């Protein structure tokens, strides 16, 4: 298969704008250094638009002891194995076990994520908020807007809330289609995600109960956003949860602020807990 054919198969658009690449690399290393990271992970380095400036920055940053690349394209991965200062994993990140990339923490992550799997990769990474203090990630603009969406935004959804519960998200750069080769049909955006010391939604202190709380939180989000155009009173199945939380049932899910989400979650938790007791 030709290089162009492989790119299409993997959904790859290689960044060619050096100024954007340098800005991403500098921000990733500075954030990693500031937060005490011992290692840096880049997913999908491709031809190295971001990787090469990362290597230059890391030469002057001995605090970051390891630089790991995960590259799905075995031909590109083989090229990177010629660099002695890199640890290269030739694999699909979504299929790579934790011990191959999460050995030395705290870990920072940087990536120009493929459009086809960007959300899935983010979802996997975001679960490690206690070991990954910061991520500098590029997405298709529409996805980035969903991740960082504020209350009442049309982009606000279950992904926004699930990510923002454990991460602070800010826009870093807008990236036009012409910055890539081949040029995609859409624009991209770089966002910086910083792990929060405490989740926005109040969870139990007990580890096993926290896991149950996280599952309930995910269930609540999926339920409330199952039919976006419907009012909450039509989406929330738990009897009396809205009344117990004091939330107006005529609101739609995207309109709720964090205080309201916390109240609704605690009400649902109280109702479901009483059913299980």
C-alpha positions as CSV (number, residue, x, y, z in Angstrom):
1,X,0.0,0.0,0.0
2,X,1.3,3.5,-0.8
3,X,1.9,6.1,1.8
4,X,-1.2,8.0,0.7
5,X,-3.3,4.8,0.8
6,X,-2.1,4.1,4.3
7,X,-2.9,7.6,5.4
8,X,-6.5,7.3,4.2
9,X,-6.9,3.9,5.8
10,X,-5.7,5.2,9.2
11,X,-7.5,8.5,8.9
12,X,-4.3,10.5,9.0
13,X,-3.7,14.1,8.1
14,X,-0.2,15.1,8.8
15,X,0.5,18.5,10.2
16,X,2.8,20.6,8.0
17,X,2.6,24.0,9.6
18,X,5.8,24.3,11.6
19,X,4.8,27.3,13.7
20,X,1.7,25.5,14.9
21,X,3.7,22.3,15.6
22,X,6.3,24.3,17.6
23,X,3.6,26.0,19.7
24,X,2.1,22.6,20.5
25,X,5.5,21.1,21.5
26,X,6.5,24.1,23.6
27,X,3.2,24.1,25.5
28,X,3.2,20.4,26.0
29,X,6.7,20.4,27.5
30,X,6.2,23.5,29.6
31,X,3.0,22.2,31.1
32,X,4.5,18.8,31.7
33,X,7.5,20.4,33.4
34,X,5.3,22.7,35.5
35,X,3.2,19.7,36.7
36,X,6.2,17.5,37.6
37,X,5.7,14.9,34.8
38,X,8.4,12.3,34.5
39,X,7.4,11.1,31.1
40,X,5.8,12.3,27.9
41,X,3.6,10.3,25.5
42,X,2.9,11.2,21.9
43,X,0.2,9.2,20.2
44,X,0.4,9.0,16.4
45,X,3.6,11.0,15.7
46,X,3.3,10.4,11.9
47,X,6.2,12.1,10.1
48,X,7.2,14.0,13.2
49,X,5.9,17.6,12.8
50,X,5.4,17.7,16.6
51,X,7.8,15.0,17.6
52,X,11.0,16.8,16.3
53,X,10.4,20.1,18.2
54,X,9.4,17.9,21.2
55,X,12.8,16.2,21.0
56,X,14.5,19.6,20.8
57,X,12.7,20.9,23.9
58,X,13.3,17.7,25.9
59,X,17.0,18.0,25.4
60,X,16.8,21.0,27.7
61,X,14.3,19.4,30.1
62,X,16.1,16.6,32.0
63,X,13.2,16.5,34.5
64,X,11.2,14.6,31.9
65,X,13.0,11.3,31.8
66,X,11.2,9.3,29.1
67,X,9.6,10.1,25.7
68,X,7.3,7.4,24.4
69,X,5.8,7.2,20.9
70,X,2.8,5.0,20.0
71,X,2.5,4.7,16.2
72,X,-0.1,2.4,14.5
73,X,1.6,2.6,11.1
74,X,4.4,0.0,11.3
75,X,6.4,1.7,8.6
76,X,6.4,5.0,10.4
77,X,7.1,3.3,13.7
78,X,10.1,1.6,12.3
79,X,11.5,4.9,11.2
80,X,11.2,6.3,14.7
81,X,13.0,3.3,16.2
82,X,16.3,4.8,14.7
83,X,16.1,7.6,17.3
84,X,18.0,6.5,20.5
85,X,16.2,8.9,22.8
86,X,12.7,7.5,22.1
87,X,10.8,4.4,23.2
88,X,8.6,3.4,20.3
89,X,5.5,1.2,20.6
90,X,4.3,0.0,17.2
91,X,0.6,-0.5,18.0
92,X,-2.9,0.8,17.9
93,X,-3.1,2.8,21.2
94,X,-6.6,1.6,21.8
95,X,-5.3,-2.0,21.9
96,X,-2.1,-1.3,23.8
97,X,-2.1,-2.5,27.4
98,X,-1.4,0.1,30.1
99,X,2.1,-1.2,31.1
100,X,3.4,-0.3,27.7
101,X,2.8,3.4,28.2
102,X,1.8,4.1,31.8
103,X,5.0,2.9,33.6
104,X,6.6,6.1,34.7
105,X,4.1,8.7,36.1
106,X,3.1,11.5,36.3
107,X,2.7,11.3,32.5
108,X,1.9,14.1,30.0
109,X,0.2,13.4,26.7
110,X,0.4,15.2,23.4
111,X,-1.2,14.2,20.1
112,X,-2.6,15.2,16.8
113,X,-5.4,12.7,17.1
114,X,-6.8,10.9,14.1
115,X,-10.3,12.0,13.3
116,X,-11.6,8.4,13.2
117,X,-10.6,7.5,16.7
118,X,-9.9,10.7,18.6
119,X,-12.9,10.5,20.9
120,X,-12.2,6.9,21.8
121,X,-8.6,7.7,22.6
122,X,-9.6,10.7,24.7
123,X,-12.1,8.6,26.6
124,X,-9.4,6.0,27.4
125,X,-6.8,8.7,28.5
126,X,-9.3,10.7,30.5
127,X,-9.9,7.8,33.0
128,X,-6.3,8.2,34.2
129,X,-6.8,11.7,35.7
130,X,-4.8,10.7,38.8
131,X,-1.7,9.7,36.7
132,X,-1.9,12.1,33.8
133,X,-1.9,15.8,35.0
134,X,-2.0,17.3,31.5
135,X,-2.9,16.6,27.9
136,X,-2.4,18.8,24.8
137,X,-4.6,17.3,22.1
138,X,-5.7,18.2,18.6
139,X,-9.2,17.2,17.4
140,X,-11.5,17.9,14.6
141,X,-13.0,21.3,15.6
142,X,-16.5,20.0,16.2
143,X,-15.2,17.4,18.7
144,X,-13.0,19.9,20.5
145,X,-16.0,22.2,20.9
146,X,-18.0,19.4,22.4
147,X,-15.2,18.6,24.9
148,X,-15.0,22.2,26.1
149,X,-18.6,23.2,25.8
150,X,-20.1,25.5,28.5
151,X,-23.7,25.3,29.9
152,X,-26.4,26.2,27.4
153,X,-24.0,25.8,24.4
154,X,-25.4,23.8,21.5
155,X,-22.3,21.6,21.7
156,X,-22.9,20.7,25.4
157,X,-23.5,17.0,25.8
158,X,-22.6,13.9,27.8
159,X,-19.0,14.0,26.6
160,X,-18.6,17.6,27.8
161,X,-19.8,16.8,31.2
162,X,-18.0,13.5,31.6
163,X,-14.7,15.0,30.7
164,X,-15.1,18.2,32.6
165,X,-16.0,16.5,35.8
166,X,-12.3,15.5,36.2
167,X,-10.6,17.9,33.8
168,X,-10.3,21.7,33.2
169,X,-10.4,22.3,29.4
170,X,-9.3,25.3,27.5
171,X,-8.9,26.2,23.9
172,X,-5.3,26.7,22.8
173,X,-5.2,27.0,19.0
174,X,-7.5,27.0,16.0
175,X,-5.9,25.0,13.2
176,X,-7.1,25.6,9.6
177,X,-7.4,22.7,7.1
178,X,-4.5,24.1,5.0
179,X,-2.1,23.3,7.9
180,X,-2.3,19.6,7.0
181,X,-1.3,17.3,4.2
182,X,-3.6,16.1,2.8
183,X,-5.9,18.9,3.7
184,X,-9.1,17.6,5.5
185,X,-12.6,19.0,4.8
186,X,-12.8,20.4,8.3
187,X,-10.8,22.7,10.6
188,X,-9.1,21.4,13.8
189,X,-8.5,22.8,17.3
190,X,-5.9,22.2,20.0
191,X,-7.2,22.0,23.5
192,X,-5.3,21.7,26.8
193,X,-6.8,19.4,29.5
194,X,-5.6,19.8,33.1
195,X,-6.6,17.2,35.7
196,X,-8.6,18.6,38.6
197,X,-7.6,17.8,42.2
198,X,-11.3,17.1,42.9
199,X,-14.2,16.2,40.6
200,X,-16.9,18.8,40.1
201,X,-19.5,16.2,41.1
202,X,-19.3,15.1,44.7
203,X,-18.4,11.4,44.9
204,X,-17.9,9.0,47.8
205,X,-14.6,8.8,49.5
206,X,-14.6,5.0,49.6
207,X,-12.9,3.5,46.5
208,X,-15.5,0.9,45.8
209,X,-18.3,3.3,46.3
210,X,-16.5,5.9,44.1
211,X,-16.5,3.3,41.2
212,X,-20.2,2.9,41.7
213,X,-20.7,6.6,41.7
214,X,-18.8,7.0,38.5
215,X,-21.0,4.4,36.8
216,X,-24.1,6.1,38.1
217,X,-22.8,9.5,36.8
218,X,-22.2,8.0,33.4
219,X,-25.7,6.5,33.4
220,X,-27.3,9.8,34.4
221,X,-25.5,11.6,31.6
222,X,-26.5,9.1,29.0
223,X,-30.1,9.1,30.1
224,X,-30.4,12.9,30.3
225,X,-28.9,13.4,26.8
226,X,-30.6,10.4,25.2
227,X,-33.2,12.8,23.6
228,X,-31.6,16.2,23.5
229,X,-34.7,18.1,22.5
230,X,-36.8,16.8,25.3
231,X,-37.2,18.4,28.7
232,X,-35.6,16.8,31.7
233,X,-38.9,15.6,33.1
234,X,-39.3,13.5,30.0
235,X,-35.8,12.0,30.2
236,X,-35.1,11.4,33.9
237,X,-36.6,8.0,34.8
238,X,-35.9,8.1,38.6
239,X,-39.1,9.0,40.3
240,X,-39.0,12.2,42.4
241,X,-35.3,13.0,41.5
242,X,-36.1,16.4,39.9
243,X,-38.4,17.4,42.8
244,X,-35.8,16.2,45.4
245,X,-33.1,18.2,43.6
246,X,-35.2,21.3,43.2
247,X,-34.4,21.5,39.5
248,X,-36.9,22.8,37.0
249,X,-38.1,19.8,35.0
250,X,-38.8,21.9,31.9
251,X,-35.1,22.6,31.4
252,X,-33.0,20.6,28.9
253,X,-29.9,18.8,30.0
254,X,-27.4,21.2,28.2
255,X,-28.8,24.1,30.2
256,X,-27.9,22.8,33.7
257,X,-24.9,24.3,35.4
258,X,-22.5,22.3,37.7
259,X,-24.4,23.1,40.9
260,X,-27.6,21.7,39.3
261,X,-25.9,18.6,38.0
262,X,-24.4,17.9,41.4
263,X,-27.9,18.3,43.0
264,X,-29.5,16.0,40.5
265,X,-26.8,13.4,40.9
266,X,-27.1,13.4,44.7
267,X,-30.9,13.1,44.4
268,X,-30.6,10.1,42.0
269,X,-27.9,8.6,44.2
270,X,-30.2,8.9,47.2
271,X,-33.2,7.3,45.3
272,X,-31.2,4.5,43.8
273,X,-29.4,3.9,47.1
274,X,-32.7,3.5,49.0
275,X,-33.9,1.1,46.4
276,X,-30.8,-1.1,46.9
277,X,-31.0,-1.1,50.7
